[in-house]
């Protein structure tokens, strides 16, 4: 029998201690409904399985764990707060990161040597030395870090299974991950429809229009929603702009990855950077924004923002990465003008 619950908080109807099969929505619908991550949701992570590299469960597990670990490294500023992340990558900086991580391990349930290795890798800009730890340690450690980085005690992994994927391989890997990573594992996608070994649960989430870009469109194979107030850990342009703005007093009051609702009946959407009082929105566009349908969707949203009094500034990824100070100068001028006029409306 299929369980069903009519609730837009779709995660609330799913167990956190076993593998289940969810249906009734697409992974894009699920991802957009948790962007930014709601306060009552577990740390939700999506992994898009590549059927051409999922011939064995052990290989699929390794691929998932490696990406979870990469995400844990990217998220270091969110979980290793007792460390100056504006420092460099010298041997002294790496040692300082290890010391801060050791303190974290001593005060929490994190495995000290593992978080030390991830912290040092993040500061050095290298991949962690994966051979130093068992896959079980890496799976549990990275999952625990991703949850704590988002101030959650639990994590949930959504495996997106495309058609043509071996259901037995995915099922075995899903059960291993649920047991050893300490996370709920929910399978979905066209290839999950015949995975009868898992209880099916029908969930509901608002449908995402075709032109809207979700986190599963931007980041693959692993994707996850941003934390409201912070740049997305997997977005180098967002992090680069955050660091460039953070050193300026005038940039205070900004919000990163915040939702805006234009009117009571409007559909909320997330913007990259927001000065709410000054009504300024900054968006950073990747190459996908050049597509005809996405470009048109951006213009529609810009028009909506502008008719409600917002100024919209758009920069490409390349502009932010190559010359962040030029972007900062443009933003500063806009903020100064709005503040000099008082009421931006």
Buried (B, 14 or more C-beta within 10 A) or exposed (E): EEBBEEEEBBBEBBBBEBBBBBBBBBBBBBBBBBBBBBEEBBBBBBBBBEBEEBEEBEEBBBBBBBBBBBBBBBBBBBBBEEBEBEEEBEEEBBEBBBBBBBBBBEEEEBBBBBBBBBBBBBBBEEEBEBEEBEBEBBBBBBBBBBBBBBEBEBBBBBBBBBEEBBBEBBBBBBBBBBBBBBBBBBBBBEBBBEBEEBBBBBBBBEEBEEBBBBBBBBBBBBBBBBBBEBBBBBBBBBBBBBBBBEEEEEBEEBBBBBEBEBEEEEEEBBBBBBBEEBBBBBBBBBEEBEEEEBBEBBEEBBEBBEEEEBBBBBBBBEBBBEEBEEBBEBBBEBBEEBBEEEEBE
